[in-house]
Amino acid sequence: MTAEGFLEGRRLQLARGVLLQCIMGGYPAARFYGSDDGDLALIAEPTQIHRLPWSDDPRALAICDADELTGESSNLSTRGQLKKVIARYAARGLAPVVATELEFFVFAPNTDPTQAFRPPVGLDGRREDGQSAFSVSSNNGLRPFFNEVYKCMAALGLPRDTFMHEMGVSQFEINLLHGDPLLLADQTFLFKHLLKEVALKHGLTVVCMAKPLAHTPGSSMHIHQSIVDSNSGKNVFSDEQGEPTAMFRHFIGGQQAGMADFTALFAPNVNSYQRLCHPYASPNNACWSHDNRAAGLRIPASSPVARRVENRLPGADANPYLAIAASLAAGLHGIEHELEPSEAIQGEFEVPDNLSLPCTLHAALERLKRSQLARELFGQEFIEGYNASKTMELTSFFDEITPWERRVLAAQA
């Protein structure tokens, strides 16, 4: 939209079906978004209108809500779904607090998708070979790129906590500061967009796939979650003596009850399960533990005021609005129904059958399709539409024969 049109308050409308557009560009049957495919209104969030600092020409981006023309939030909007979950907490006098940890890879341009990604050539004229994990000088070879990332984050008002080189080749992680879930979802979305745009300026490619490289750790989007009393601001997961509360236990119980049903929301793509089936600290389970990275739900070591639950299932490819909404909705379900968690696990452990999660997109979508809990928390229209769109993507994947199949199976009798 032109700046003049935006400042005049001209309404921007969008067909409902666009919210179910699959990643290849197609759409499921019209019955999933209304056979008329009528319009939605895009309503800009006043606090999320940003001049884009990486653009040489004056450009701005406005994060919008997708509302029905009657004024209510569209059931198909993931941002709207998160707002509804937050409102349910508010009705109980509670406010969730979250933080996201986003991992990503920085690669050289990849013009041939049949070839593997490669690290970029750094300032030293060499490609990283995987020996830089957690090194203090590990991103020196990409210093101009990261310098602009930091400047652009500051210009967009994105406060960062820590930034580090992760375990993978040319893999990095940023931790965003904790705060309001909607704000953190907006910031996570903006950061991913910023990364890709700045990378293009520097002749690089940023990839937020869950598992872009074989034999290498994948990229996660861990979600740290706590809840505070809306009036006092105190963390309701800890009592006056600093001990865990019943509400803390119930929140974990709800997370466990929802993780298998919501796996397709946390791991939305075929590639997501490459990360989960080759764990490298990417646990595909609903176990919980005190400071054990093999558990899907980890309680980090912290003071009572910072007691929180880390959901380690979502990948970097997850929609931040939807992943945060699903995680918080599951926790609130546990609080409302006073669900008790399993026993905490420590050390090496075997995952019980009732705490294992789907390990393929097909299995995850089947689980979501049958989930009464998902329909109760997100509505039938959203769950059926999401499932239809993701089924199209899965079908498209199965329409291709991979190099592995040609290499390994062609010679079989």
TORRO-235357 format. One record per residue (C-alpha): x, y negated, z negated; residue number from 1. Coordinates in nm, 4 decimals. Last residue first. Example, Ala and Ser with C-alpha at 12.3 -4.5 7.8 and 13.67 -1.06 7.14 Angstrom:
// residues 2
+----------+----------+----------+-----+
:       px :       py :       pz :   n :
+----------+----------+----------+-----+
:   1.3670 :   0.1060 :  -0.7140 :   2 :
:   1.2300 :   0.4500 :  -0.7800 :   1 :
+----------+----------+----------+-----+
//
This chain:
// residues 413
+----------+----------+----------+-----+
:       px :       py :       pz :   n :
+----------+----------+----------+-----+
:   1.5705 :   5.6833 :   0.7476 : 413 :
:   1.7197 :   5.3708 :   0.5884 : 412 :
:   1.9443 :   5.1523 :   0.8034 : 411 :
:   1.6980 :   4.8622 :   0.8150 : 410 :
:   1.6500 :   4.8617 :   0.4372 : 409 :
:   1.9639 :   4.6942 :   0.3058 : 408 :
:   2.0515 :   4.4121 :   0.5445 : 407 :
:   1.7056 :   4.3475 :   0.6881 : 406 :
:   1.5409 :   4.3545 :   0.3448 : 405 :
:   1.8148 :   4.1408 :   0.1886 : 404 :
:   1.7863 :   3.8868 :   0.4742 : 403 :
:   1.4205 :   3.8315 :   0.3753 : 402 :
:   1.1129 :   3.9147 :   0.5792 : 401 :
:   0.8593 :   3.6313 :   0.5802 : 400 :
:   0.4783 :   3.6513 :   0.5538 : 399 :
:   0.5160 :   3.7512 :   0.1879 : 398 :
:   0.6235 :   3.3964 :   0.1041 : 397 :
:   0.3216 :   3.2516 :   0.2852 : 396 :
:   0.0931 :   3.4798 :   0.0841 : 395 :
:   0.2512 :   3.3536 :  -0.2396 : 394 :
:   0.1950 :   2.9927 :  -0.1332 : 393 :
:  -0.1678 :   3.0600 :  -0.0453 : 392 :
:  -0.2136 :   3.2328 :  -0.3812 : 391 :
:  -0.0763 :   2.9195 :  -0.5486 : 390 :
:  -0.3466 :   2.7039 :  -0.3906 : 389 :
:  -0.6278 :   2.9450 :  -0.4805 : 388 :
:  -0.5045 :   2.9844 :  -0.8376 : 387 :
:  -0.4896 :   2.6094 :  -0.8875 : 386 :
:  -0.8417 :   2.5711 :  -0.7518 : 385 :
:  -0.9823 :   2.8495 :  -0.9706 : 384 :
:  -0.8110 :   2.7159 :  -1.2833 : 383 :
:  -0.9104 :   2.3536 :  -1.2173 : 382 :
:  -1.2757 :   2.4196 :  -1.1366 : 381 :
:  -1.3171 :   2.6663 :  -1.4237 : 380 :
:  -1.2142 :   2.4218 :  -1.6917 : 379 :
:  -0.8782 :   2.3547 :  -1.8546 : 378 :
:  -0.9106 :   2.4822 :  -2.2130 : 377 :
:  -1.2080 :   2.7180 :  -2.1850 : 376 :
:  -1.1095 :   2.8384 :  -1.8387 : 375 :
:  -0.7548 :   2.9133 :  -1.9525 : 374 :
:  -0.8859 :   3.1000 :  -2.2572 : 373 :
:  -1.1148 :   3.3150 :  -2.0412 : 372 :
:  -0.8092 :   3.4335 :  -1.8536 : 371 :
:  -0.8766 :   3.6717 :  -1.5645 : 370 :
:  -0.7434 :   3.4388 :  -1.2940 : 369 :
:  -0.4465 :   3.3430 :  -1.5120 : 368 :
:  -0.3438 :   3.7082 :  -1.5526 : 367 :
:  -0.3789 :   3.7716 :  -1.1797 : 366 :
:  -0.1763 :   3.4560 :  -1.1117 : 365 :
:   0.1005 :   3.5746 :  -1.3452 : 364 :
:   0.1104 :   3.9209 :  -1.1891 : 363 :
:   0.1430 :   3.7751 :  -0.8383 : 362 :
:   0.4029 :   3.5214 :  -0.9531 : 361 :
:   0.6166 :   3.8040 :  -1.0883 : 360 :
:   0.7455 :   3.8882 :  -1.4382 : 359 :
:   0.4242 :   3.8537 :  -1.6371 : 358 :
:   0.4997 :   3.8117 :  -2.0097 : 357 :
:   0.5998 :   4.0457 :  -2.2919 : 356 :
:   0.4630 :   3.9759 :  -2.6405 : 355 :
:   0.2082 :   4.2610 :  -2.6573 : 354 :
:   0.4653 :   4.5074 :  -2.5229 : 353 :
:   0.7079 :   4.4301 :  -2.8058 : 352 :
:   1.0340 :   4.2664 :  -2.6902 : 351 :
:   1.3369 :   4.4607 :  -2.8160 : 350 :
:   1.5711 :   4.2630 :  -3.0373 : 349 :
:   1.9249 :   4.1305 :  -3.0741 : 348 :
:   1.9575 :   3.8814 :  -3.3579 : 347 :
:   1.6463 :   3.7406 :  -3.5219 : 346 :
:   1.2721 :   3.7916 :  -3.4766 : 345 :
:   0.9910 :   3.6042 :  -3.6510 : 344 :
:   0.6929 :   3.8168 :  -3.7487 : 343 :
:   0.3929 :   3.7669 :  -3.5230 : 342 :
:   0.2004 :   3.4434 :  -3.5373 : 341 :
:  -0.1224 :   3.3786 :  -3.7301 : 340 :
:  -0.4138 :   3.2115 :  -3.5529 : 339 :
:  -0.6045 :   2.9534 :  -3.7533 : 338 :
:  -0.8694 :   2.9156 :  -3.4785 : 337 :
:  -0.8367 :   2.5383 :  -3.4402 : 336 :
:  -0.4629 :   2.5440 :  -3.5102 : 335 :
:  -0.3987 :   2.8242 :  -3.2617 : 334 :
:  -0.6030 :   2.6515 :  -2.9927 : 333 :
:  -0.4038 :   2.3369 :  -3.0662 : 332 :
:  -0.0828 :   2.5244 :  -2.9900 : 331 :
:  -0.2198 :   2.6626 :  -2.6640 : 330 :
:  -0.3357 :   2.3159 :  -2.5573 : 329 :
:   0.0088 :   2.1729 :  -2.6370 : 328 :
:   0.1849 :   2.4264 :  -2.4146 : 327 :
:  -0.0652 :   2.3991 :  -2.1311 : 326 :
:  -0.0653 :   2.0177 :  -2.1328 : 325 :
:   0.3154 :   2.0026 :  -2.1436 : 324 :
:   0.3433 :   2.2425 :  -1.8486 : 323 :
:   0.0690 :   2.0646 :  -1.6545 : 322 :
:   0.2080 :   1.7146 :  -1.6880 : 321 :
:   0.5665 :   1.8301 :  -1.6335 : 320 :
:   0.4817 :   2.0223 :  -1.3122 : 319 :
:   0.7230 :   2.3158 :  -1.3349 : 318 :
:   1.0258 :   2.3451 :  -1.1047 : 317 :
:   1.2727 :   2.2793 :  -1.3877 : 316 :
:   1.1462 :   2.6011 :  -1.5432 : 315 :
:   0.9014 :   2.6406 :  -1.8294 : 314 :
:   0.9579 :   2.9347 :  -2.0714 : 313 :
:   1.1737 :   2.7821 :  -2.3452 : 312 :
:   0.8928 :   2.6359 :  -2.5569 : 311 :
:   1.0720 :   2.4669 :  -2.8461 : 310 :
:   0.8723 :   2.4351 :  -3.1678 : 309 :
:   0.9478 :   2.1504 :  -3.4062 : 308 :
:   1.0654 :   2.0605 :  -3.7557 : 307 :
:   1.2147 :   1.7080 :  -3.7359 : 306 :
:   1.0981 :   1.5846 :  -4.0776 : 305 :
:   1.1951 :   1.9206 :  -4.2279 : 304 :
:   1.5596 :   1.8795 :  -4.1127 : 303 :
:   1.6656 :   2.0745 :  -3.8073 : 302 :
:   1.7818 :   2.4100 :  -3.6725 : 301 :
:   1.5775 :   2.4689 :  -3.3592 : 300 :
:   1.2618 :   2.6817 :  -3.3853 : 299 :
:   1.2625 :   2.8840 :  -3.0640 : 298 :
:   0.9619 :   3.0137 :  -2.8734 : 297 :
:   1.0584 :   3.2289 :  -2.5748 : 296 :
:   1.3140 :   3.4016 :  -2.7935 : 295 :
:   1.6632 :   3.4852 :  -2.6655 : 294 :
:   1.7823 :   3.1388 :  -2.7674 : 293 :
:   1.7623 :   3.2277 :  -3.1362 : 292 :
:   1.7411 :   2.9210 :  -3.3636 : 291 :
:   1.4661 :   3.0492 :  -3.5938 : 290 :
:   1.2646 :   3.2896 :  -3.3848 : 289 :
:   0.9495 :   3.3356 :  -3.1847 : 288 :
:   0.8539 :   3.6099 :  -2.9403 : 287 :
:   0.6373 :   3.5193 :  -2.6417 : 286 :
:   0.8709 :   3.6675 :  -2.3819 : 285 :
:   1.0469 :   3.5869 :  -2.0550 : 284 :
:   1.3578 :   3.4422 :  -2.2130 : 283 :
:   1.5782 :   3.2139 :  -2.0030 : 282 :
:   1.9046 :   3.2350 :  -2.2015 : 281 :
:   2.0791 :   3.3957 :  -1.9007 : 280 :
:   1.7494 :   3.5782 :  -1.8279 : 279 :
:   1.7719 :   3.7400 :  -1.4870 : 278 :
:   1.3994 :   3.8208 :  -1.4570 : 277 :
:   1.2985 :   3.4738 :  -1.5766 : 276 :
:   1.5143 :   3.2802 :  -1.3333 : 275 :
:   1.4182 :   3.4906 :  -1.0316 : 274 :
:   1.0645 :   3.4569 :  -1.1643 : 273 :
:   1.0526 :   3.0848 :  -1.0932 : 272 :
:   1.1526 :   3.1540 :  -0.7304 : 271 :
:   0.8006 :   3.2695 :  -0.6465 : 270 :
:   0.6684 :   2.9405 :  -0.7826 : 269 :
:   0.4577 :   2.8097 :  -1.0715 : 268 :
:   0.6512 :   2.9220 :  -1.3818 : 267 :
:   0.4953 :   2.7232 :  -1.6681 : 266 :
:   0.1448 :   2.7150 :  -1.5180 : 265 :
:   0.1709 :   3.0739 :  -1.3885 : 264 :
:   0.2808 :   3.1807 :  -1.7392 : 263 :
:  -0.0396 :   3.0376 :  -1.8884 : 262 :
:  -0.2194 :   3.3644 :  -1.9696 : 261 :
:   0.1042 :   3.5189 :  -2.0995 : 260 :
:   0.1906 :   3.2136 :  -2.3082 : 259 :
:  -0.1530 :   3.1492 :  -2.4567 : 258 :
:  -0.1749 :   3.3687 :  -2.7672 : 257 :
:   0.1925 :   3.3148 :  -2.8505 : 256 :
:   0.1539 :   2.9372 :  -2.8374 : 255 :
:  -0.1578 :   2.9657 :  -3.0518 : 254 :
:   0.0262 :   3.1655 :  -3.3170 : 253 :
:   0.3094 :   2.9113 :  -3.3096 : 252 :
:   0.0596 :   2.6312 :  -3.3778 : 251 :
:  -0.1027 :   2.8436 :  -3.6505 : 250 :
:   0.2306 :   2.8878 :  -3.8277 : 249 :
:   0.3042 :   2.5150 :  -3.8205 : 248 :
:  -0.0503 :   2.4374 :  -3.9372 : 247 :
:   0.0038 :   2.6731 :  -4.2310 : 246 :
:   0.2965 :   2.4546 :  -4.3315 : 245 :
:   0.6737 :   2.5011 :  -4.3162 : 244 :
:   0.8594 :   2.3886 :  -4.6318 : 243 :
:   0.9992 :   2.0398 :  -4.6844 : 242 :
:   0.8618 :   2.0092 :  -5.0367 : 241 :
:   0.5998 :   1.7569 :  -4.9238 : 240 :
:   0.4872 :   1.9931 :  -4.6447 : 239 :
:   0.6419 :   2.0379 :  -4.3002 : 238 :
:   0.4680 :   2.1094 :  -3.9647 : 237 :
:   0.2399 :   1.8099 :  -4.0244 : 236 :
:   0.5228 :   1.5690 :  -3.9368 : 235 :
:   0.4289 :   1.2439 :  -4.1044 : 234 :
:   0.3056 :   0.9450 :  -3.9030 : 233 :
:   0.0750 :   0.8476 :  -4.1894 : 232 :
:  -0.2392 :   0.7691 :  -3.9925 : 231 :
:  -0.2088 :   0.9839 :  -3.6784 : 230 :
:  -0.0608 :   1.2766 :  -3.8717 : 229 :
:   0.2310 :   1.4064 :  -3.6677 : 228 :
:   0.2684 :   1.7071 :  -3.4432 : 227 :
:   0.5879 :   1.8633 :  -3.3074 : 226 :
:   0.6884 :   1.9956 :  -2.9676 : 225 :
:   1.0160 :   2.0458 :  -2.7792 : 224 :
:   0.9599 :   2.1442 :  -2.4147 : 223 :
:   1.2381 :   2.3236 :  -2.2253 : 222 :
:   1.2528 :   2.2385 :  -1.8566 : 221 :
:   1.4775 :   2.5127 :  -1.7241 : 220 :
:   1.7311 :   2.5582 :  -1.4486 : 219 :
:   1.8709 :   2.9005 :  -1.3621 : 218 :
:   2.1941 :   3.0595 :  -1.4786 : 217 :
:   2.4150 :   3.1925 :  -1.1991 : 216 :
:   2.4430 :   3.5364 :  -1.0396 : 215 :
:   2.2340 :   3.4117 :  -0.7464 : 214 :
:   2.1988 :   3.0365 :  -0.6962 : 213 :
:   1.8868 :   2.8184 :  -0.6625 : 212 :
:   1.6994 :   2.9645 :  -0.9616 : 211 :
:   1.4280 :   2.7393 :  -1.1110 : 210 :
:   1.4464 :   2.4981 :  -0.8201 : 209 :
:   1.5201 :   2.1409 :  -0.9245 : 208 :
:   1.7740 :   2.0757 :  -0.6481 : 207 :
:   1.9633 :   1.7482 :  -0.6066 : 206 :
:   2.1215 :   1.7082 :  -0.2634 : 205 :
:   2.4143 :   1.4762 :  -0.2038 : 204 :
:   2.5152 :   1.2166 :   0.0551 : 203 :
:   2.5346 :   0.9417 :  -0.2066 : 202 :
:   2.2150 :   0.7637 :  -0.1053 : 201 :
:   2.0392 :   1.1006 :  -0.0872 : 200 :
:   2.1428 :   1.1741 :  -0.4458 : 199 :
:   1.9869 :   0.8461 :  -0.5625 : 198 :
:   1.6502 :   0.9491 :  -0.4164 : 197 :
:   1.6586 :   1.3044 :  -0.5533 : 196 :
:   1.7575 :   1.2009 :  -0.9029 : 195 :
:   1.5062 :   0.9158 :  -0.9190 : 194 :
:   1.2158 :   1.1464 :  -0.8310 : 193 :
:   1.3212 :   1.3921 :  -1.1029 : 192 :
:   1.3563 :   1.1055 :  -1.3498 : 191 :
:   1.0174 :   0.9598 :  -1.2625 : 190 :
:   0.8419 :   1.2934 :  -1.3209 : 189 :
:   1.0220 :   1.3425 :  -1.6541 : 188 :
:   0.9372 :   0.9856 :  -1.7563 : 187 :
:   0.5677 :   1.0284 :  -1.6729 : 186 :
:   0.5560 :   1.3575 :  -1.8649 : 185 :
:   0.7367 :   1.1921 :  -2.1563 : 184 :
:   0.4879 :   0.9029 :  -2.1601 : 183 :
:   0.1945 :   1.1436 :  -2.1551 : 182 :
:   0.3455 :   1.3481 :  -2.4381 : 181 :
:   0.4146 :   1.0475 :  -2.6652 : 180 :
:   0.7744 :   1.0534 :  -2.7876 : 179 :
:   1.0999 :   1.2435 :  -2.7923 : 178 :
:   1.4063 :   1.1051 :  -2.6139 : 177 :
:   1.4921 :   1.2694 :  -2.2808 : 176 :
:   1.7568 :   1.5405 :  -2.2747 : 175 :
:   1.9483 :   1.5628 :  -1.9475 : 174 :
:   2.1105 :   1.8738 :  -1.8077 : 173 :
:   2.3635 :   1.9417 :  -1.5333 : 172 :
:   2.4537 :   2.2195 :  -1.2915 : 171 :
:   2.7497 :   2.1838 :  -1.0523 : 170 :
:   2.8204 :   2.5571 :  -1.0878 : 169 :
:   2.5971 :   2.6825 :  -1.3679 : 168 :
:   2.6520 :   2.6652 :  -1.7432 : 167 :
:   2.5430 :   2.3038 :  -1.7980 : 166 :
:   2.7304 :   1.9772 :  -1.7597 : 165 :
:   2.5934 :   1.7296 :  -2.0080 : 164 :
:   2.3666 :   1.4302 :  -2.0642 : 163 :
:   2.2304 :   1.3445 :  -2.4073 : 162 :
:   1.9527 :   1.1155 :  -2.5316 : 161 :
:   1.8255 :   0.9196 :  -2.2363 : 160 :
:   1.5907 :   0.6227 :  -2.2396 : 159 :
:   1.4027 :   0.5788 :  -1.9103 : 158 :
:   1.3134 :   0.2099 :  -1.8811 : 157 :
:   1.3126 :   0.2113 :  -1.5012 : 156 :
:   1.6158 :  -0.0208 :  -1.4812 : 155 :
:   1.7973 :   0.1840 :  -1.7458 : 154 :
:   1.7359 :   0.5050 :  -1.5515 : 153 :
:   1.8568 :   0.3330 :  -1.2349 : 152 :
:   2.1822 :   0.2315 :  -1.4003 : 151 :
:   2.2405 :   0.5826 :  -1.5378 : 150 :
:   2.1700 :   0.7449 :  -1.1985 : 149 :
:   2.3999 :   0.4903 :  -1.0323 : 148 :
:   2.6869 :   0.5871 :  -1.2598 : 147 :
:   2.6012 :   0.9525 :  -1.2033 : 146 :
:   2.6475 :   0.9268 :  -0.8281 : 145 :
:   2.9690 :   0.7226 :  -0.8510 : 144 :
:   3.1093 :   0.9710 :  -1.1110 : 143 :
:   3.0543 :   1.2880 :  -0.9089 : 142 :
:   3.4086 :   1.4258 :  -0.9413 : 141 :
:   3.4140 :   1.2952 :  -1.2965 : 140 :
:   3.1163 :   1.5192 :  -1.3772 : 139 :
:   3.3043 :   1.7851 :  -1.5739 : 138 :
:   3.5379 :   1.5528 :  -1.7595 : 137 :
:   3.4078 :   1.6218 :  -2.1116 : 136 :
:   3.3628 :   1.9900 :  -2.0210 : 135 :
:   3.0342 :   2.1566 :  -2.1197 : 134 :
:   3.0582 :   2.3989 :  -1.8246 : 133 :
:   3.3448 :   2.2977 :  -1.5938 : 132 :
:   3.4878 :   2.6308 :  -1.4788 : 131 :
:   3.2266 :   2.7057 :  -1.2136 : 130 :
:   3.4255 :   2.6563 :  -0.8941 : 129 :
:   3.3695 :   2.2853 :  -0.8363 : 128 :
:   3.4438 :   2.1792 :  -0.4809 : 127 :
:   3.7630 :   1.9891 :  -0.4130 : 126 :
:   3.8616 :   1.6491 :  -0.2716 : 125 :
:   3.9391 :   1.5036 :  -0.6161 : 124 :
:   3.6462 :   1.2636 :  -0.5842 : 123 :
:   3.4167 :   1.5643 :  -0.5577 : 122 :
:   3.3193 :   1.7799 :  -0.2615 : 121 :
:   2.9660 :   1.8991 :  -0.3236 : 120 :
:   2.8766 :   2.2384 :  -0.4695 : 119 :
:   2.7362 :   2.4874 :  -0.2193 : 118 :
:   2.3820 :   2.6123 :  -0.1617 : 117 :
:   2.3543 :   2.9482 :   0.0141 : 116 :
:   2.2889 :   2.9675 :   0.3878 : 115 :
:   1.9565 :   3.0662 :   0.5456 : 114 :
:   1.8245 :   2.7204 :   0.4544 : 113 :
:   2.0592 :   2.5588 :   0.7105 : 112 :
:   2.0957 :   2.1830 :   0.6576 : 111 :
:   2.2106 :   2.2113 :   0.2965 : 110 :
:   2.3633 :   1.8805 :   0.1893 : 109 :
:   2.6243 :   1.9308 :  -0.0865 : 108 :
:   2.4778 :   2.0294 :  -0.4181 : 107 :
:   2.3812 :   1.8780 :  -0.7539 : 106 :
:   2.1894 :   2.1267 :  -0.9678 : 105 :
:   1.9206 :   2.0494 :  -1.2258 : 104 :
:   1.8316 :   2.1028 :  -1.5926 : 103 :
:   1.5597 :   1.9072 :  -1.7730 : 102 :
:   1.5210 :   1.8975 :  -2.1491 : 101 :
:   1.1814 :   1.7547 :  -2.2429 : 100 :
:   1.0698 :   1.5901 :  -2.5651 :  99 :
:   0.7309 :   1.6081 :  -2.7314 :  98 :
:   0.5218 :   1.4461 :  -3.0049 :  97 :
:   0.1619 :   1.5503 :  -3.0610 :  96 :
:  -0.0752 :   1.3110 :  -3.2402 :  95 :
:  -0.3288 :   1.4309 :  -3.4970 :  94 :
:  -0.6435 :   1.2843 :  -3.6513 :  93 :
:  -0.8568 :   1.5759 :  -3.5315 :  92 :
:  -1.0142 :   1.3734 :  -3.2490 :  91 :
:  -0.6623 :   1.2590 :  -3.1607 :  90 :
:  -0.5591 :   1.6198 :  -3.0907 :  89 :
:  -0.8499 :   1.6606 :  -2.8494 :  88 :
:  -0.7574 :   1.3300 :  -2.6864 :  87 :
:  -0.4019 :   1.4583 :  -2.6222 :  86 :
:  -0.5479 :   1.7635 :  -2.4455 :  85 :
:  -0.7727 :   1.5424 :  -2.2320 :  84 :
:  -0.4795 :   1.3188 :  -2.1344 :  83 :
:  -0.2838 :   1.6270 :  -2.0253 :  82 :
:  -0.5698 :   1.7405 :  -1.7987 :  81 :
:  -0.5897 :   1.3917 :  -1.6466 :  80 :
:  -0.2213 :   1.4037 :  -1.5597 :  79 :
:  -0.2845 :   1.7459 :  -1.4003 :  78 :
:  -0.5711 :   1.6022 :  -1.1947 :  77 :
:  -0.8146 :   1.8649 :  -1.0631 :  76 :
:  -1.0749 :   1.7956 :  -1.3335 :  75 :
:  -1.0902 :   1.4391 :  -1.2047 :  74 :
:  -1.1011 :   1.1781 :  -1.4791 :  73 :
:  -1.4340 :   1.0013 :  -1.5224 :  72 :
:  -1.5210 :   0.6787 :  -1.3408 :  71 :
:  -1.8078 :   0.7714 :  -1.1074 :  70 :
:  -1.5667 :   0.7508 :  -0.8133 :  69 :
:  -1.3831 :   1.0444 :  -0.9710 :  68 :
:  -1.0493 :   0.9513 :  -1.1183 :  67 :
:  -0.6925 :   1.0368 :  -1.0160 :  66 :
:  -0.4665 :   0.8533 :  -1.2602 :  65 :
:  -0.1803 :   0.6644 :  -1.1047 :  64 :
:   0.1953 :   0.6245 :  -1.1390 :  63 :
:   0.2926 :   0.3080 :  -0.9508 :  62 :
:   0.6083 :   0.2897 :  -0.7418 :  61 :
:   0.7649 :  -0.0294 :  -0.6114 :  60 :
:   0.9633 :  -0.1334 :  -0.3071 :  59 :
:   1.1713 :  -0.4397 :  -0.2235 :  58 :
:   1.4196 :  -0.3210 :   0.0406 :  57 :
:   1.7600 :  -0.1937 :  -0.0729 :  56 :
:   1.5919 :   0.0844 :  -0.2709 :  55 :
:   1.7799 :   0.2392 :  -0.5634 :  54 :
:   1.6220 :   0.0037 :  -0.8174 :  53 :
:   1.2613 :   0.1029 :  -0.7413 :  52 :
:   1.0436 :  -0.1688 :  -0.8930 :  51 :
:   0.8246 :   0.0177 :  -1.1379 :  50 :
:   0.4568 :   0.0283 :  -1.2302 :  49 :
:   0.4087 :   0.2698 :  -1.5197 :  48 :
:   0.2752 :   0.0502 :  -1.8008 :  47 :
:  -0.0293 :  -0.0601 :  -1.5993 :  46 :
:  -0.1272 :   0.3011 :  -1.5058 :  45 :
:  -0.2551 :   0.2621 :  -1.1501 :  44 :
:  -0.6021 :   0.3974 :  -1.0738 :  43 :
:  -0.6186 :   0.6257 :  -0.7703 :  42 :
:  -0.9884 :   0.6667 :  -0.6854 :  41 :
:  -1.1043 :   1.0079 :  -0.5654 :  40 :
:  -1.2754 :   1.0656 :  -0.2341 :  39 :
:  -1.5095 :   1.3370 :  -0.1103 :  38 :
:  -1.4042 :   1.6738 :   0.0242 :  37 :
:  -1.7705 :   1.7434 :   0.1152 :  36 :
:  -1.7291 :   2.1116 :   0.0260 :  35 :
:  -1.6014 :   2.0294 :  -0.3169 :  34 :
:  -1.2447 :   2.1021 :  -0.4284 :  33 :
:  -1.2396 :   2.4824 :  -0.4444 :  32 :
:  -1.5275 :   2.5206 :  -0.1964 :  31 :
:  -1.3070 :   2.3570 :   0.0679 :  30 :
:  -1.1025 :   2.6726 :   0.1129 :  29 :
:  -0.7368 :   2.6382 :   0.0124 :  28 :
:  -0.5240 :   2.3640 :   0.1662 :  27 :
:  -0.2072 :   2.3515 :   0.3728 :  26 :
:   0.1133 :   2.1485 :   0.3323 :  25 :
:   0.3688 :   2.4194 :   0.2599 :  24 :
:   0.3717 :   2.3189 :  -0.1095 :  23 :
:  -0.0027 :   2.3715 :  -0.1451 :  22 :
:  -0.2536 :   2.0849 :  -0.1374 :  21 :
:  -0.4852 :   2.1206 :  -0.4354 :  20 :
:  -0.4801 :   1.7541 :  -0.5413 :  19 :
:  -0.5089 :   1.6600 :  -0.1732 :  18 :
:  -0.8513 :   1.8242 :  -0.1644 :  17 :
:  -1.0095 :   1.5395 :  -0.3571 :  16 :
:  -0.9482 :   1.2983 :  -0.0669 :  15 :
:  -0.7683 :   0.9820 :  -0.1778 :  14 :
:  -0.8811 :   0.6287 :  -0.2478 :  13 :
:  -0.6783 :   0.3149 :  -0.3125 :  12 :
:  -0.8738 :   0.0275 :  -0.4605 :  11 :
:  -0.7666 :  -0.3254 :  -0.3707 :  10 :
:  -0.6720 :  -0.5115 :  -0.6875 :   9 :
:  -0.5434 :  -0.8188 :  -0.5056 :   8 :
:  -0.1976 :  -0.7394 :  -0.6414 :   7 :
:  -0.2045 :  -0.3983 :  -0.4713 :   6 :
:  -0.3189 :  -0.5387 :  -0.1378 :   5 :
:  -0.0515 :  -0.8072 :  -0.1432 :   4 :
:   0.2201 :  -0.5594 :  -0.2370 :   3 :
:   0.1239 :  -0.3523 :   0.0643 :   2 :
:   0.0000 :   0.0000 :   0.0000 :   1 :
+----------+----------+----------+-----+
//
